[in-house]
């Protein structure tokens, strides 16, 4: 599940309370955070290479964060699609379950 993978959120009620747009934006933010972390790692590798006086490198040789950011903004870098149909079915099932429990108890 994307929420667990990208956001480290495991509370099902919280996840189901998000709208599809909120969910998409939170996942996009988490992906951009990962891009930033990889870019930082690439910059650290660049500094290490320069301090060891290796061949000249640029940051884009190690990791092109701008390209990945643009892909995320376009939505083309997703390897697996967001399953909004599953999300909607789960929300509907929860609503039905809540309605049936209110009828039985009331």
JOPE-V492255 format. One record per run of one state. SS is the DSSP state (A for helix, B for strand, O for the rest). FROM is the first residue (numbers start at 0). LEN is the number of residues. If there is no record, write none. Layout:
# JOPE-V492255
ss->SS from->FROM len->LEN
ss->SS from->FROM len->LEN
This chain:
# JOPE-V492255
ss->O from->0 len->1
ss->A from->1 len->6
ss->O from->7 len->4
ss->A from->11 len->6
ss->O from->17 len->2
ss->A from->19 len->32
ss->O from->51 len->7
ss->A from->58 len->4
ss->O from->62 len->2
ss->A from->64 len->10
ss->O from->74 len->9
ss->A from->83 len->22
ss->O from->105 len->1
